Amino acid sequence: MFSIRTLHVCFLVLCGVFAAAFPVYSGTGNYFEVGQSIGAQAAAQIRQRLARSDVNKTIKPFLATSTGKFLFNNFHRAAADRVPHLVEELRGMASGSEQSFDDIFIQLKAKAF
């Protein structure tokens, strides 16, 4: 099981990774709506970042295995239980940028470890 500290560090790592490449964006509304607004504003940058990532070669094949699915589902469940507002914002970013939530979430996990 992941601790809140681990999830917070993961989120900060993701923010640092994205902050280095993206200008500052904002939005209003609930967490999903803010994420959706940010995702729409930064869609090109998010697509580029995901396209340059090694995740497709390194982590995605592992996540196709039963062990990988188990670990991904546990990490996702832990995040949703402990920081649901952050997960909702990531869901909004995925929606706004028209990218897969799983791809964005996997990127978060990959950068954390």
C-alpha positions as CSV (number, residue, x, y, z in Angstrom):
1,M,0.0,0.0,0.0
2,F,1.3,3.5,-0.8
3,S,1.5,6.1,1.8
4,I,0.0,9.6,1.5
5,R,3.6,10.9,1.5
6,T,4.5,8.7,-1.5
7,L,1.4,9.9,-3.4
8,H,2.2,13.5,-2.6
9,V,5.8,13.1,-3.8
10,C,4.5,11.5,-7.0
11,F,2.2,14.4,-7.6
12,L,5.0,16.9,-6.9
13,V,7.3,15.1,-9.3
14,L,4.7,15.2,-12.0
15,C,4.1,18.9,-11.3
16,G,7.9,19.5,-11.5
17,V,8.1,17.6,-14.8
18,F,5.2,19.5,-16.3
19,A,6.1,22.9,-14.8
20,A,9.5,22.8,-16.5
21,A,7.9,22.3,-19.9
22,F,4.7,24.3,-19.6
23,P,3.7,27.8,-18.9
24,V,1.3,28.5,-16.0
25,Y,-2.4,27.8,-16.8
26,S,-5.5,28.3,-14.7
27,G,-9.1,27.3,-14.6
28,T,-12.2,27.7,-12.5
29,G,-14.7,25.2,-11.2
30,N,-14.4,21.9,-9.5
31,Y,-11.2,19.8,-9.6
32,F,-12.3,18.0,-12.8
33,E,-13.2,21.3,-14.5
34,V,-10.0,23.0,-13.6
35,G,-8.0,20.0,-14.9
36,Q,-10.1,20.0,-18.1
37,S,-9.4,23.7,-18.6
38,I,-5.7,23.2,-18.0
39,G,-5.6,20.1,-20.2
40,A,-7.3,22.0,-23.1
41,Q,-4.9,24.9,-22.8
42,A,-1.8,22.7,-22.6
43,A,-3.0,19.9,-25.0
44,A,-0.2,20.3,-27.5
45,Q,2.5,20.2,-24.7
46,I,0.9,17.2,-23.0
47,R,0.8,15.3,-26.3
48,Q,4.4,16.1,-27.0
49,R,5.5,15.2,-23.5
50,L,3.7,11.8,-23.6
51,A,5.1,11.2,-27.1
52,R,8.7,11.8,-25.9
53,S,8.2,9.6,-22.8
54,D,9.9,6.2,-22.5
55,V,6.8,4.9,-20.7
56,N,5.5,3.2,-23.9
57,K,8.7,1.1,-24.2
58,T,9.4,0.5,-20.5
59,I,6.3,0.5,-18.3
60,K,3.3,-0.1,-20.6
61,P,4.5,-3.6,-21.6
62,F,4.8,-4.5,-17.9
63,L,1.3,-3.1,-17.2
64,A,-0.1,-5.5,-19.8
65,T,0.9,-8.4,-17.5
66,S,-1.3,-9.6,-14.6
67,T,1.3,-8.3,-12.1
68,G,1.5,-5.0,-13.8
69,K,-2.3,-4.6,-13.9
70,F,-2.5,-5.5,-10.2
71,L,0.1,-2.9,-9.2
72,F,-1.4,-0.2,-11.4
73,N,-4.9,-0.8,-10.0
74,N,-3.6,-0.8,-6.5
75,F,-1.7,2.5,-7.1
76,H,-4.8,4.0,-8.7
77,R,-7.1,2.9,-5.9
78,A,-4.7,4.2,-3.3
79,A,-4.5,7.6,-5.0
80,A,-8.3,7.8,-5.5
81,D,-8.8,6.9,-1.8
82,R,-6.2,9.3,-0.4
83,V,-6.1,12.2,-2.9
84,P,-9.3,12.0,-4.9
85,H,-9.2,15.7,-5.8
86,L,-5.8,15.2,-7.5
87,V,-7.1,12.2,-9.4
88,E,-10.1,14.2,-10.5
89,E,-7.9,17.0,-11.7
90,L,-5.8,14.5,-13.7
91,R,-9.0,13.0,-15.2
92,G,-9.9,16.5,-16.2
93,M,-6.5,17.1,-17.7
94,A,-6.8,13.9,-19.7
95,S,-10.3,14.9,-20.9
96,G,-9.2,18.4,-21.8
97,S,-6.1,17.3,-23.7
98,E,-7.9,14.4,-25.3
99,Q,-5.3,11.9,-23.9
100,S,-5.9,8.7,-22.0
101,F,-6.2,9.1,-18.2
102,D,-4.1,5.9,-17.9
103,D,-1.3,7.4,-20.0
104,I,-1.2,10.5,-17.9
105,F,-1.4,8.5,-14.6
106,I,1.3,6.1,-15.8
107,Q,3.5,9.0,-16.6
108,L,3.0,10.2,-13.0
109,K,4.0,6.8,-11.6
110,A,7.0,6.5,-14.0
111,K,8.4,9.9,-12.9
112,A,7.9,9.1,-9.3
113,F,10.1,6.0,-9.4
